[in-house]
Amino acid sequence: MYRHYLSKVLEWLLVNKDKPFEYTHHSVLLVGTVLFFYAAVVNYHLGLASTFTVIALLALSFLIFLVWYLSRWRNQFKLMSVAFLGLITLVAIPINWMGNGGSNGPTFFVALGLLIYISGSFKNIGLYRRVGQLFCLMAPIPLIMLENAHPELVFHYTTDSLKQIDLTITFIIIGLFLIIMVESLSTRFKLEREKATQLSEKLKTLSEQDSLTGLYNRRKLDEQYTSWKQQGRIFSLALLDIDHFKNVNDQWGHNYGDKVLQSVADLLIKVAKKNHGLAIRFGGEEFILFLPISLDEVYKATTQTAQSLSEIPFKHASVTFSAGISQDKTEDSQDELLKRADNLMYQAKSNGRNCILK
Ligand SMILES: Nc1nc2c(ncn2[C@@H]2O[C@H](COP(=O)(O)OP(=O)(O)OP(=O)(O)O)[C@@H](O)[C@H]2O)c(=O)[nH]1
């Protein structure tokens, strides 16, 4: 219950989690707003920075909040990402430098934190990202030059302990920020990997499945044959062909024919499941039961299948099939196994159909 409300509030503030870049960026903007506001208040109270810096920190806090608002509620994510980059590299870093002790202050931590954030989170704004990285990396150089030329522009700590407090607080804040960022990147990476695994499993299943009946296709037969052969298992194959199926199509239409095929498939799936084997659609109205059991057992299972099929009340008439069954021999290849079953199936057709031969 509590988690439900929390995630609703976070979604409202940050956007749906399905958009991980926006989600992270909006959270950084809001945290940034609070931090700059907090920094202004603390600096003012402890006298850690000049009045100018305090006002600048307040203004930055407001501007970052504005960037969040336009990005979150005015659909300007990309533009606002660039605006945020400009704000932190061109305004926040120089202000922090000037207002918090220059090269003796905590701006190196701040620039490093921002550099890592830009590198990890702004992949979709290519060129701007590179420019932002360059600014963060190079910012100390002109600032040191300016500090040397005009030391009066930089606010200097009045005591060593104020400097220590400022460095420590900034270090902790940037450290926490980096922890959150690395965690969010690794969560994102994990999610993407899970998604890719699920997708490749789905693709594999689809590539092995017949779309009309949901049965496996020939590809799966090859794979299973190799596996059982390598394991030295006993297995047999029944090749089933529906009798006079063309007539069904011709008289009752193709859609009806499809429904008949699906009913036959449902039956075969049950038989395959019961015997820990596979039901395969081999061609149009040709099916295979590929089961890890002996010839006689497959014969029995196929006869029961014919019986069950005859009991299904199709509207045109009952459906029958002809089948040939063969068991794998050690010296057999897959083709030989299939060929024997195929020959027997044709013999069953010649015998007048509705016949199973082994
Ligand atoms: N509805 C439907 N029909 C299909 C599908 N695939 C193949 N067929 C039909 O299955 C029929 C097979 O006909 P034939 O090979 O002449 O065999 P048959 O009429 O079953 O006769 P016998 O096998 O000799 O008993 C053809 O009419 C094909 O169009 C399919 O996916 N859906």
Residues whose N, C-alpha, C, O or C-beta is under 5 A from the ligand:
A	BS01	LIG	I242 D243 H244 F245 K246 N247 N249 H254 G257 D258 G284 E285
